[in-house]
Amino acid sequence: MTAASNSNPWAPWTSRPFCTEDTRYCVFTNAGFQGPNRGLSIIDAPTDGTGNVTTAAAFFAELLSSLHPAPETAEEKSPPYQVRDIPGKGKGIVATRKISRGQVIMVDYAAVMADARFPSRVKREQGRQLLEEAIERLPDAKEVLNLARSSSDPDNVPVTEDVVKTNSFSVNIAGKEYMALFPRIARINHACKPSALTHFNSTAFSNTVTAFHDILPGKEITISYSPFGLPSPARHKILLAKWGFTCTCALCSSPPHALAASDARRNKIEALGKEVVGLVEIGGTADLKKAAELYAEVVDAVKAEGLVPHLGGHYDVLGRLWAAAGEVEKGKGWILKGRKEEEGYERSAAGGERV
Ligand SMILES: C[S@@+](CC[C@H](N)C(=O)[O-])C[C@H]1O[C@@H](n2cnc3c(N)ncnc32)[C@H](O)[C@@H]1O
């Protein structure tokens, strides 16, 4: 990270920001962000239209001037995965050694971040220019330009636009939605029962990938692009509309009876969850007892469906429901079980034992 210096009038940006003619949006680049080969370009509105610098642009500038390159982690020195060809999905990442539940697989940094509203607020040509500048100003533009594309009309869509659309995740920074492209995470395919989770840190612009469960060598590492726990019709709709592909993950390719059983569990989790909330709102002892009984069914279905990496939070809720229903000892038992489960996960997740 390059600190503000007297010789650079645009610090913390390493070059003069590129702005559209109306200056509604600009590209701010720091080519040294997180080391000489990474860099970060931000597409954001520098002013509120009256010449005042908006909080978002000022926020980024302040944050960037105080960020320092993260020390190289064990997983960066010797990653536990390789990028490989995955039949039917282009490339993907595959574990090269055993990765344990809760272990950090990779920490990636955004290379491009853009106000999610910018495409609808600038003319098409301006949008294209902004994206082109944002990517070309990075030290390794090719790393981004070589990422997957998904447009059905690749000859008529600029590479920059296609790549950013295919590979960006939405993140929230200071209450505002951004599209963020993490070039290494971009190689991770989606699965409806993923083997890893991502966690975005909005003050470091980092995204950490953690193992959801143990992953054996040779197995693909996957994350979920859609909200967790949806039944297949709902997630297919989102993946097609937002990501432009038809999912061929293990769950979606499973035999019809297995897929139907999974959907039934997911629908049941949602319906029971709503019923539990209703009963808690009524709040009588008998209602709370019924809520606890139903929540026990939710926990079983969540477990059977493999929807959480650790069940501690669910056990805690179950314990509190039993306690509220007057069954204090039973409640305590579940709360303690929840704590034990959380401790085990936190140890492995924080673990020092990065892969
Ligand atoms: C963010 S990229 C993931 C990495 C990409 N496969 C590559 O070659 O770099 C997203 C693209 O990967 C493919 N993809 C990811 N998950 C998939 C899945 N579950 N089923 C089918 N295609 C998938 C789709 O083509 C999608 O547009």
The ligand as a Gaussian input file, in Angstrom:
#p B3LYP/6-31G(d) Opt

LIG

0 1
 C      -17.301000     -17.072000     -10.938000
 S      -17.115000     -18.131000     -12.275000
 C      -16.489000     -19.601000     -11.517000
 C      -15.202000     -20.096000     -12.169000
 C      -15.333000     -20.489000     -13.615000
 N      -15.842000     -21.839000     -13.735000
 C      -14.003000     -20.350000     -14.346000
 O      -13.783000     -21.110000     -15.290000
 O      -13.224000     -19.469000     -14.033000
 C      -18.791000     -18.476000     -12.620000
 C      -19.018000     -19.329000     -13.842000
 O      -18.630000     -20.686000     -13.579000
 C      -19.605000     -21.609000     -14.070000
 N      -20.220000     -22.306000     -12.920000
 C      -19.987000     -22.047000     -11.610000
 N      -20.668000     -22.869000     -10.815000
 C      -21.389000     -23.672000     -11.627000
 C      -22.334000     -24.720000     -11.392000
 N      -22.667000     -25.109000     -10.184000
 N      -22.895000     -25.322000     -12.470000
 C      -22.559000     -24.935000     -13.733000
 N      -21.685000     -23.954000     -14.016000
 C      -21.097000     -23.324000     -12.978000
 C      -20.624000     -20.799000     -14.825000
 O      -20.235000     -20.776000     -16.192000
 C      -20.479000     -19.415000     -14.235000
 O      -20.817000     -18.393000     -15.149000

